[in-house]
Amino acid sequence: MTTENYRCGFIAIVGRPNVGKSTILNTLLGQKISITSPKPQTTRHRITGIKTTAQAQFIFVDTPGMHVLKKKAINRYMDRTAGSALQGVDIVIMVVDCQRWTEEDDYVVQRVGHAGIPVVLAVNKIDRLTRKEDVLPVLQEYAKKTTCEAIVPVSAYSGNNIEELQQILLKMLPEGPPQYAEEQITDRSERFMAAEIIREKLMRKLSSEVPYSISVEIETFKEEGALRRIGAIIWVERAGQKKIVIGRKGEGLKDVGKQARIDMEKLFGGKVFLELWVKVREGWADNDRALKSLGYDDL
């Protein structure tokens, strides 16, 4: 790789909850490093994804959804995390849903505007518009709502126009050498990724408010050759939630463990022995000290 005329920069991916930020990151990278689910506020931490090509190194920063209502300490933490991602980046991708612009989108526009960083507006989920002629009016309407360098209709799910988005970003990146090794795809540890994979399976499996009362803590992580022995605690806020997570005769927890282990083995490239325990820690999601002890301190 030659560094002559090479480009490298940091790109924050921001937006309100549930617009597809993490799916866009995974599609841009060509592999999954950020967990996803149909539920809003799945992403709780700032996740760095690195894509290195012959021309440039794109350092993407996925963020929790910015939201107006901050009911608990965990919500305030996520909003601070998303806002802090705007510091020191070169470009912002603001992701919006093509079917609905909300008050929270206006809130994101305000936050991004104060940062004074070039913005690319990614209008996501265009695969849900059944008629192609509906796309242009949406883009024209959204263009009036924000100031941006470019507007790109995309489908993170199908990959439609993702390459066009990348080409726009390439032209905007500053010149400079790569910041990470060519083979590196994230700056997060395997321990962190293991916890996130478990939480994703819980988010996808559980209904109602239970997923939002769950946190995952990796208690043990040992490598024995190609085998990884991982022990994780699933924290909930109430005893009733513990019963729901475990399920009838333990089948719920067993299913989560099986799905998580399969994904870990794909990501880590080796066998995984996974043990899960469910414990109660009352009110952890609204306790700043508890949040910090559970790893919510990466600002």
C-alpha atoms as one frame of an Amber mdcrd trajectory, in Angstrom:
protein
   0.000   0.000   0.000   1.323   3.430  -0.955   0.527   6.393   1.268   1.031
   8.938  -1.523  -2.282  10.769  -2.083  -3.797   8.392   0.477  -6.879   9.489
   2.422  -7.843   8.720   5.991 -10.400  10.142   8.354 -13.031   9.625  11.037
 -16.704   9.467  10.092 -19.421   9.617  12.770 -22.702   7.849  11.997 -25.497
   9.607  13.886 -29.271   9.766  13.933 -32.298   9.153  16.111 -32.966   5.636
  17.417 -33.955   2.859  15.000 -33.061   4.507  11.670 -30.495   1.836  10.741
 -27.145   3.356  11.750 -25.578   0.066  12.819 -26.842  -1.766   9.732 -25.302
   0.940   7.538 -21.977   0.502   9.353 -22.046  -3.271   8.901 -22.945  -2.939
   5.222 -20.181  -0.399   4.597 -17.663  -2.715   6.267 -18.940  -5.831   4.533
 -19.109  -7.658   7.864 -20.964  -7.413  11.146 -19.309  -5.692  14.084 -22.216
  -3.632  15.430 -25.245  -5.460  16.832 -28.697  -4.834  15.381 -32.309  -5.529
  16.254 -35.719  -4.118  15.287 -35.905  -2.420  18.690 -34.750   1.197  19.127
 -31.708   1.959  21.304 -30.051  -1.394  20.584 -26.685   0.381  20.295 -25.522
   1.666  23.689 -21.810   2.240  23.110 -19.644   3.998  20.578 -18.348   1.376
  18.119 -15.438   2.004  15.751 -15.437   0.131  12.447 -12.401   0.341  10.147
 -12.449  -0.206   6.383  -9.123  -0.100   4.560  -8.890   0.058   0.768  -6.067
   0.820  -1.668  -7.210   4.459  -1.738  -8.289   5.241   1.805  -8.943   4.165
   5.354 -12.469   4.924   6.523 -12.761   5.006  10.323 -16.474   4.839  11.080
 -17.875   5.646  14.518 -21.294   4.106  15.152 -23.278   5.746  17.935 -26.407
   5.252  20.051 -29.490   7.059  18.824 -29.825  10.682  19.879 -33.152  11.156
  21.615 -34.978  14.038  23.236 -36.466  12.179  26.221 -33.831  10.915  28.643
 -35.833   9.018  31.256 -33.013   7.119  32.939 -29.284   7.411  33.522 -28.699
   4.860  30.737 -30.558   7.106  28.273 -28.535  10.137  29.332 -25.340   8.098
  28.973 -26.279   7.032  25.423 -27.099  10.585  24.374 -23.773  11.858  25.776
 -21.959   9.048  23.979 -23.593   9.953  20.670 -22.809  13.641  21.141 -19.187
  13.010  22.080 -18.679  11.124  18.801 -18.988  14.463  16.988 -15.724  15.614
  18.537 -12.648  15.140  16.388 -14.325  13.598  13.329 -13.952  14.780   9.736
 -17.387  13.884   8.359 -20.826  13.113   9.758 -23.264  10.677   8.176 -26.699
  11.630   9.464 -29.064   8.707   8.935 -32.806   9.310   8.567 -35.789   7.101
   7.733 -37.285   7.788   4.287 -40.799   7.149   5.598 -40.828   9.444   8.616
 -39.122  12.641   9.803 -39.661  13.295  13.520 -38.950  15.821  16.246 -35.908
  13.741  17.179 -34.525  14.156  13.637 -34.772  17.918  14.179 -32.900  17.434
  17.467 -30.095  15.564  15.644 -29.906  18.320  12.998 -29.459  20.854  15.794
 -26.724  18.823  17.525 -24.855  18.200  14.266 -25.211  21.831  13.189 -23.511
  23.039  16.361 -20.541  20.740  15.638 -19.770  22.511  12.349 -18.689  19.321
  10.531 -19.498  18.466   6.877 -22.636  16.306   6.748 -23.810  13.635   4.335
 -27.509  12.847   4.733 -28.183   9.128   4.233 -31.906   8.603   3.606 -32.285
   4.974   4.617 -34.859   2.220   4.008 -35.699   3.307   0.453 -36.474  -0.340
  -0.319 -39.707   0.279   1.598 -40.855   2.835  -0.991 -42.731   0.732  -3.515
 -42.607   3.355  -6.287 -39.313   4.821  -7.520 -41.017   8.137  -8.265 -41.630
   8.587  -4.527 -37.896   8.849  -3.767 -37.180  12.284  -5.287 -39.963  14.142
  -3.397 -38.651  12.695  -0.122 -35.109  13.854  -0.912 -36.358  17.320  -1.860
 -38.371  17.593   1.357 -35.484  16.433   3.555 -33.027  18.762   1.793 -35.018
  21.696   3.159 -34.666  20.448   6.726 -30.873  20.369   7.011 -27.668  21.738
   5.529 -25.520  18.998   4.033 -22.834  18.350   1.431 -24.768  15.511  -0.210
 -27.992  13.527   0.106 -27.910   9.825  -0.716 -30.924   7.486  -0.766 -29.753
   4.097   0.533 -30.977   0.755   1.738 -28.661  -0.611   4.404 -30.636  -3.862
   4.310 -30.179  -4.557   0.584 -26.960  -2.566   0.104 -28.570  -0.310  -2.496
 -26.441   2.838  -3.103 -23.996   1.980  -0.295 -21.126   2.043  -2.810 -22.245
   5.505  -3.962 -22.238   6.657  -0.330 -18.696   5.356   0.091 -17.504   7.169
  -3.039 -18.911  10.459  -1.728 -17.133   9.914   1.589 -13.875   9.077  -0.212
 -13.834  12.466  -1.936 -14.465  14.239   1.379 -11.796  12.461   3.438  -8.628
  14.443   4.179  -5.300  13.244   2.846  -3.184  11.359   5.342  -1.683   7.970
   6.222  -3.782   5.148   7.712  -4.258   5.170  11.486  -4.806   1.425  11.906
  -3.292  -1.773  10.559  -4.733  -2.914   7.239  -6.342  -6.063   8.702  -7.930
  -4.348  11.734 -11.721  -3.941  11.567 -12.470  -2.461  15.015 -10.716  -1.098
  18.080 -13.015  -3.041  20.414 -11.814  -6.157  22.267 -13.167  -9.668  21.782
 -14.427  -9.473  25.363 -16.547  -6.430  24.491 -17.802  -8.024  21.268 -18.839
 -11.171  23.146 -20.992  -9.144  25.557 -22.609  -7.277  22.670 -23.440 -10.479
  20.789 -25.185 -11.908  23.857 -27.148  -8.698  24.341 -28.192  -8.703  20.683
 -29.707 -12.181  21.030 -31.594 -11.023  24.127 -32.830  -7.869  22.355 -34.123
  -9.944  19.462 -35.732 -12.645  21.597 -37.405 -10.694  24.382 -40.479  -8.500
  24.042 -41.791  -5.347  25.680 -39.495  -3.433  28.065 -37.412  -6.384  29.288
 -34.517  -5.898  26.785 -33.991  -2.349  28.047 -33.525  -3.630  31.610 -30.725
  -5.976  30.601 -26.959  -5.552  30.613 -24.290  -8.181  29.941 -21.017  -8.435
  31.854 -18.229 -10.794  30.788 -16.938 -12.356  33.998 -14.370 -14.747  32.473
 -12.676 -14.842  29.074  -9.931 -17.423  28.646  -8.160 -18.504  25.470  -6.948
 -22.094  25.312  -5.417 -22.435  21.872  -8.249 -22.031  19.375 -10.858 -22.461
  22.135 -12.331 -19.553  24.068 -14.026 -20.185  27.402 -16.431 -17.349  28.139
 -18.592 -16.821  31.212 -21.141 -14.002  31.180 -23.613 -12.524  33.650 -26.907
 -11.184  32.308 -28.035  -8.456  34.704 -31.725  -7.593  35.035 -33.515  -5.098
  37.263 -36.256  -7.315  38.756 -36.752 -10.937  39.781 -39.673 -11.286  37.359
 -37.382 -10.336  34.486 -34.938 -13.053  35.514 -37.657 -15.677  35.090 -38.525
 -14.317  31.653 -34.900 -14.417  30.471 -34.342 -17.967  31.748 -37.626 -19.177
  30.276 -39.558 -22.382  30.873 -37.176 -25.117  32.036 -34.256 -22.874  31.066
 -35.064 -23.078  27.354 -34.936 -19.288  26.818 -31.434 -18.906  28.213 -30.274
 -22.039  26.408 -31.498 -20.672  23.074 -29.788 -17.297  23.619 -26.548 -19.068
  24.504 -26.679 -21.263  21.404 -27.293 -18.352  19.034 -24.607 -16.210  20.704
 -22.043 -19.015  20.573 -22.600 -19.542  16.838 -22.032 -15.840  16.115 -18.958
 -15.697  18.359 -17.381 -18.660  16.605 -17.898 -16.941  13.240 -16.399 -13.685
  14.496 -13.487 -15.159  16.474 -12.676 -17.954  14.039 -12.567 -20.712  16.665
 -14.604 -22.822  19.072 -16.383 -21.137  21.982 -17.547 -22.666  25.265 -20.131
 -20.253  26.671 -21.751 -20.200  30.103 -24.506 -17.745  31.028 -25.945 -16.736
  34.409 -28.841 -14.363  35.118 -28.663 -12.127  38.192 -30.754  -9.261  39.592
 -29.318  -5.799  40.238 -32.217  -3.512  41.070 -32.328  -0.150  39.325 -28.964
  -0.485  37.558 -30.200   1.418  34.477 -30.895   4.553  36.521 -27.794   4.472
  38.712 -24.667   6.218  37.461 -22.351   4.237  39.732 -23.875   0.917  38.633
 -23.572   1.948  34.978 -19.880   2.672  35.365 -19.250  -0.662  37.075 -21.004
  -2.420  34.166 -18.733  -0.771  31.575 -20.758   2.272  30.590 -17.808   4.619
  30.906 -16.309   4.804  27.411 -16.808   8.528  26.809
